[in-house]
């Protein structure tokens, strides 16, 4: 996420312009390429050539589990993932030397599809030579579900029907309805990650909101492996919406703005170096954008303003992943990204492309991780700014750190801290903590600001590994402390402590735990103390440092 640009010279009503951080970057020193580890394409232990590849696909319930009519009915209603969907993710081929790095990456790619509850890749020696055996077990990807998140009197409720693996083709189709304290939304979505030539994906989403409409579409060819040579993305987005602004912990908006937004963005990147355990990529990206605001109470037409920006970027990474269980889920194999990745860039917004003054915006991000006995640590940071002749116009810094430690296979301790500072955020793109993230006993818009922090500690323990073969049950204790405030205002914080129930669904390919928490909220200047019921899923934080965005 990048800083807001100043007012375009052709529109006195425009208040902001935010570009995604992937658009701006500058080239890294060429010496970084030589710092990457050398590729070892042949497994040093065997040096064997792959003579065959076996694929074994299993339904949601395998033969040993499908002993009653319920699992047999589930299997009959589910279409097992098609062989070509799995095979197109293979990074190894018959006749090539066996490479344990590519085998491990193939497993990660298959798990990241969100279709399988189990993926195993083994190598076996036969009379004909080395054979790679790929075993997948589908998860239940048809999700007619009710979404519910609650903190005290603030509730998000929704109904959705999503199929992530339509006809076994990894195609996502979905329709859903959500009602939260701000608006109601009817949404439709489609996504096929390899629609064209089995390389180029298409994603579409449309939201019909009570206060406007949002439409989004993207066409992309990502880097499907660490050794990928080329990737690109083109996307477009339109928004006709109302932006609400909040202060002082109140869930009632103090102001609202009418917003008209449209953007077309494009980016392409090439790999200059592709060792087995890292890469150096450079690229260029740009966009054409309209972003106009008008106070909702003003009766008038928004001036249509068009602006543009572009810039180069570079990214270097030393790849490292840790396979674990019991972090996001209770029982599923998870791939934790501990790679050290550095991204640097610069973007240019010249006055001839619609701005009052020409600006230069540097962008930097760093993510790294490490393992220690029983756990791991992840650190993430992003920083950006927009500079012109008058100095810094806008920008921000966000930092994040997460530590996870397991004393045994059934327990997990997580410690997390994040914080950030913004300068001149666009309306609706300031920090907004409550209900969805942050201290879990505080409701929607409890903390809105340009400065924020959040810390949390949670200890979780698995108590019942399997209930009817469908879900697992755990207990948790936690403490949260965080807050947000506008520069120049008194610091506003909130604290809560509590206990909760954790539910993990064993047949689902996506493993976020459902959580039901009972918390004691300590009073602050806007909220009284008392017992609060908080219902949600996953963690109350993100593993990544993210700039706030609508």
N, C-alpha and C positions, 0 to 999 in steps of 0.2 A: 504494500500500500504506500502510495507516494503523497507528498504534500499537496495542498490545494494551491492552484495557481491563482494569481490575482485577477481582478476584473478584466475581462476582454474589452478592448477599446471600442468595440461596436455595440456594446450592450451595457447600459448603466444599471440594469437590474440583476445581472448575473453575479452570484456571490461565490461561486466555486468551480473548481475543476480538479478532479482526482483521477490519477492514472494508476493502474496496477503496477507493482514494482517490477514485474517481468519486462516492462516496456523500456526501462531505463538502465543502462549499464555501460561500463567502459571496459576496454581490453585489459586483461591482466598481463603482467610481465611475461614475456615468452619463456623466461627461465622457469616458470611454474611447470611447464611441460616436462622439463628434465627432472623435476622433483617427484613426479609420479612414479609409482613402483613399476618395475618391468613386468611385462606379461609373461605368464607361464601357461601356455595353452595346453600342455600335456600334463596330466596328473603324474606327479613325480613318483608316487607309490607304485603305479602299475604300468604306465606308458602304453596301455592297451588301446586297441582300436575297437570302436563300437561295432559289433556284428549284427545286432538286432535291437529293436525297441518294442516292448510289450506295453500295451495300454489296458488297464483293468478299471472299468467304471462300475461304481456301485450306487445303488439308489439310496434314498434317505434312510431307509432301514435295510440292512443287509439280510442275507438269508437266515442267519442265526437269530436275528432280532424279529423278523417278520413271522412270528408264530401265532399271532391272534389276528382278528379281523380288522382292528384299528390300524396297525402298521401296514397290513396288506392293502387296505383301502387307500392309505396315504400314498403308498408306492404306485398304485394304479392311477391315481389322480395326478401324479408327478411325472413329467417327461425328463428322463435322464439326459444330462448334458451331452450334446452331440460330439462324436469323436473329433471332428475337425476343429471344434472350438478349443479343445484341449491341445491338440497337436500343433496348432498355429502358435502356441506359446513356447514350444520346444526351442531351446537355443542350441541343441545338439542334434546331430544327424548320424544315420548309419554310414559307416566308412570313415568317420572322423575320429581322432584320438579322444579318449575319455578325458573330460575336464571337470573336476569337482567344483570349480568356481561357477561354470555355466550350469551345472546340475543344480546347485544351490539357488542360483538366481532364477532358474525355471520354476522351482518350487515356490519362491516368493511371488513370482508373477502370477502363478495359478491361484495362490491364496488371496492375492490382492483383487482378483476378479469379484470376490464376494459371492461365489456360487457354491463353494465346497466347505464342508465342516471338517474335512480331513484330506490332506495331500501328502503322499509319501513317494519318494523316488529312491529306488535301490538299484545297485549293480550286482549282478550274479554271473559267475563263470559257468559256462556250459561247454559241451563238447564242441560246439561251433564257435566258441569265443565269448567275449564279454557281451552281455545283454543288459540293457537298462530297462528296469521295470517301473512304470508309472502307475500309481494306484490313487484314484480319486473317489471320494464319497460325497455325494451331493448333500447340500443342506436344503431345508424347506424354504424355497424362495418365493412362494405365493403368500402374501402377507395382507389378508384382510384384518385390519387392526384399528383399535382406538388409541389415539395419542392423548396422553394426559400428563400435565405438569402443573403442580400447584405449590404455592407458598402462601400460607395464610389465606387471605381472601382473593389473591390473584391467581387466576386459572388460565391455562392454555389447554384447550380441548380440541380434538380433531378426529376425523375418521378418514381412513385411506384404504385404498386397494392397490397394491403394488405387486407386480410380477417382475422379478429381476432376471429371470431366465426363461423368457417366453419361448415355448416349443423347444427348449434346450439349446437356444442359440445365443445366450448371454445378452439378449435384448431386454431392456428395461421399459416397461409400460406402467404408467401410474396415474391415478386420479385421487385427489384428496381434498378434504375441507378442514380448515383450521379457524378457530375463533379464539382470539386473545384480547387482552384489555385495550389494544390499539385498533384492531380491525378484524374483519373476517375475510378469508381467502379461499377461493376455489381454484385448485391448481391441476394442470395436466402436464405430463412429461413423457419424453421418449429418449432413449439412449441406446446406441449400438456402437461399441468401441471399434469395430473393424468392418464398417459397412462397405467401403469401396476398396477393392483390391486386397481385402483382408489386412489393410494397413491404416486406412483413414476412417476415423470415427465421426459420428454425428450425434449431437445432443440438442434437444429442443425442450423448452419449458414455457408455459403460459400461465399467468396468474390473473384471475379476475377478482379484484379486491373491492371491498366496500367503499374504498376511497380512491380507486383508480385501477390501472392495468399495468402489468409488467410482462414483457416478452423477451426471451433470450434464445439464441442459437449459436452453436459452435461447430466448426469443422476442423479436425486436427489429426496430425500424425505425431504422436509423442515419441520420445526415445524409449523403445520397448526393452532396451537392455543398457547396461553400463557401457557396452562397446558400440552402441548405436551411433550411426554416422550423421544422421540428419533428422530434424524434427521441425514441424511448423504448426501454427494455429491461427485461425481466422474466426472471429466471433463478432456478433452484433447484439445490441441490447437496446430496448426502449422502455421508458418509464413515464407513466402519467399518474402521479401520486401526490399524496399529502405528506409532508414531513412535519412531525410533531416535535416540539422542543420542551424539555423538562428542567426543573431546577429544585434544589432544596429537598430532595427526597420525596416529592409529591408525585403521585401517579396521575395527576391531572396536568395536562399540557398548559404551559404558560403562553405558548405561541404556536402558530402553525403556518406553514408555507406551502404554496402550490409549486410543484416541481414538474418541469418537462425536460426529459433527458433522452438522448439518443447517442449511440456511439458505435463505430465500426473500428475494430482493432485487428492488427495483424502482427505476427512475429515469426521469425525463422532463425534457426541456430544450426551450426555445424560443429562437429567434433574435430579438434586439431590433434588431440592425442587420446587414444583409447586403450590404455592398459587394462588388464583383467580386473584390477582393483581400484580403478579410478578413471577420471577423464578430465580433459580441458575443452570447454566449449565456448564458442563465441557466436554472437548473433546480433540482430538488429530488429527493432520493433517500432511501431508507430500507430497512431490512431487519429481519427477525425471524430470530433465530439461536439455535442450541444448539451449544455447544462444550465438551465435558466430557472430562477426562483422569483416568486412574487408573494407578498403577504396574502394569506387566504382571505382576509377581510377586504382587500382592495379589489374593486371591480374594474378589471382591465385585461388587456391581452398581453401575453408574454412576448417580448421581442425574441425573435429567433436568432441565436448566435451560434456561429460555427467556428471552432478553433481546431488546431492541430499541433501535435508534438511527436518527436521521434528521437531515437538514440540507440547507441550500441551498448552491448553488455558482454560480460564474460563470467564464466563459472568454472571453478576448479573443485574437484571432490576426490577424497580418498575414501572409498566405500568400505563400510563396515556394518554388519547386521548381526543381531543377537536373536537366536531362536529361544523363546521362553513360553511358559504357560502361567496363567493365573494373574496376569497384569490387567489386560482389558477384559478378559473372560475368566471363567473358572477352570476350563478344561481344554481349550483349543490351542493349537500351536500358533504362536504369534511372532511376527517379524518386527523387532524393534530397530529402528534406524538410528544407528550410532555413528553414521558417517560424518567426517569433517568436511563441510562444504562452505566455500567462500564465494560470494557473488559481489561483484563491483560493477558500477555502471554510471552513466551520465545521460541525462536527457536534455533536449534543446527545445525551447518554446519561443520561437522568434516572433517579433512584432508583426512581421508580414503574414503570419498565420493566425492573426486575430487577437494578439495580446497588446496591452498598453505599452509594455516594455519587454525586451528580450531577456529571457531568464535561462539560467543553467542550474540543473538539479542533480547533484551527486546522490548516489544510493549505494548502501553497503549492507550486507547481511552475512551472518556467521552462525553456523550450527555445528555442534560437535557433541560427542558422547563418549563415555568410557564405561567399562565394566569393572566390578570389584566382587569379591566373594559374596554371593547371594543376591547381587543386585546390579543396578546400573544408574548412571547419571546423564542427563541430557541438558545442554545449555543452548539457548537460541537467542539471537538478537538481530534487530533490523534498525536502520537509521537512514533518514533521508532529509533533504532540505532543498528549498528553492531560493536561489540567490539572484539578485539583480543589482543595478547600480545603487539602489537604496539599502542594500544589505539583505538579511534573511527575511523573506516574505512569509513562508510557511514551512512546516516540516514536523518531524516527530522522531522519537526514539522509543522502542519497546523491547524489554528484556524479559526472559523467561528461563526458569530452571526447574527441573523435576528429578527427584531422587526416588527410586523404588528399591525395596529390600525385602527379601523373604527369608525368615529364619527357618522355615520348613516349607514343604510343598503345599500346605493348606493355608498359609498366612501371607499377608502382604502389608507392608508399611509404605505409604507414599507421603512424601513431603514436596510441596510445590510453592513457588513464589514467582510472581510476575509484577511488572510495573511499567509505566510509560508516561511520556510527556508529549503534548501536542502544542503546536503553535498555529493559531488561526484555522482550526478544523472547519470543514464545510458543514452546513446545517445537516443534522442527522448522522454525522460521522465523527462525533465526539465519543469518548468512552461512555458506556451506558451499562451499568452493572445492576443486576437484580433479576430474579426469576429464572432466567436462562443460564446465567453463570455468576460466579462470585459467591459471597457468603449466602448459603442456601436458605437461611431463615428470613431473608429480606426480599420483598416483593419487587415487581417490575419498576424500573426507573428509580430505584432507591438511591443510586449514585450516578449522576451525569456530570461530565466535567472534561477538562483538558489535562488533568493529572490524575493518575489512578495507581493503585497497587492492590494485590490480593495474595494472601498466604493461607495455606491450609495443610493440615496433617490428618491422615486417616489410617486407621488400622482395621484391616478386614480379615475375616477368617471363614473358610469354608466349613460348614457344619454338616450338611447333608449332600454328598456328591451326586446322588441320583434319586429323583422322585419319579417313579413310573417310567424311567428312561427318557423323560422329556425335559426336566429342568433340575438345576442345583440351587441350593439355598445357603446363604452365608449371612453373617452378622458383621456389623461395623460400628466403630466409634470414631468421632471426628471433632475437630475444632477449626473454625474459620475466623479469619481476621482480615479485613480489607476496607477499602473506601475510595472515594474520589471527590474532587473539589476543583472549582475554577481558580485559576491563578489570581491571587489577591484576596480570595475568600478564606474564611477559617477552614481548617482541615476537618473533613467529615469522614468518620469511619464507622464500622459495624462489626460486632463480634457475636458468634454463636457457638454452642457446643451441643453435641447430641449423640444419639445412637440410631441405628437403622438396620433394615433388612435388605439383603441383596439377592436378586433372582437372576440366574443365568439359564438361557434357553439352549439346551444341548443340541437340538436339531436345526437351529438357525445358523446360516453361514456368516451372518454379521453378529458380532459377539458383545455389543454393549450390554452391560448389566442394568436391569431395572433396579431402582433404589427407592425405598420408602423410609424416610427419615423423620424422627421426632427430635426437634431441636429446641433448646432454650435460647431465646434471643435477648441479649442485653440491650437496654434502652440506649438510644442516642437522641439527637436533637429533633428527629422526625418520627421515630418509631418507639413505641412503648415496649417494655420487656414482657416476656411471656412465652408460653409453649406454642410452637409453630409446627405444623405438619408440612413437610416438603417432599414432593413426589417428582421424580425425573428419571433419567437414564444416563449411564456413563459417569464420567467424572464431572466435577463442578469447575473444571479448568481445561485448557487446551495444552497439548505438548509443544505447540509452536507459538512463537511470538508473532502476533497478528495485529496489524493496525485495524481499528474498528471501521466497519463498513456496513452499510445497510444491506 
